[in-house]
């Protein structure tokens, strides 16, 4: 377990390193901020595309699309690892519901 002296020493060392390499610290902080901003942008873009495509399909066909998984999960067997299921595409069913 860390003593208070160890924590203070670690904090002091971290701050010294942070201020001794200012350029590296600024670039690291900037790259993390840009990465987070891009992540939120991509999530917003995907949600917008989903919403827009559903709206366009509804306008063209006057129907809603429901995507549901058609495979059943068998809890008596062991779940296969990702390496064993590589290339396997789960079947899905598309249903058009006319309103």
Beta strands, then each sheet from edge to edge (+ up, - down):
strand 1: 63-69
strand 2: 92-98
sheet 1: 1+ 2-
end
